[in-house]
Amino acid sequence: MITLKSIIEAAKLNESPKTKKDNDTYFKSATDAVMFARTQAEKRGFQIDEDEWNSQITMGGRYSRTRPSVGKTHSFSIGLLKNGKPQRKNLTITLYGMDSGNFELNHYIN
């Protein structure tokens, strides 16, 4: 039998904490978004190629800045290292400027 108490307990189990999780997608700033993607890659044991990070993210790469305008998307591909050796994998970051002023982040290692 389903009771109000069992429904409340089930809802408590499904609540998510207010902290950032591995699958967060929306951020208030572009800097927070790219730093989150970097942290996730480092958690998987990769080091970021600092030269590529500086040229792509810090300087904006082929864009004049990292932060996309509303309705625009900026994509970056950053080289990865493991134990100091270059890998054939890249960290791909895609940022979309939303109407709300937030940024949607998609990132993956390929």
Helices and strands as residue ranges (DSSP letters): H 4-14, E 26-27, H 30-43, E 47-48, H 50-53, I 54-58, E 73-82, E 85-97, E 103-109
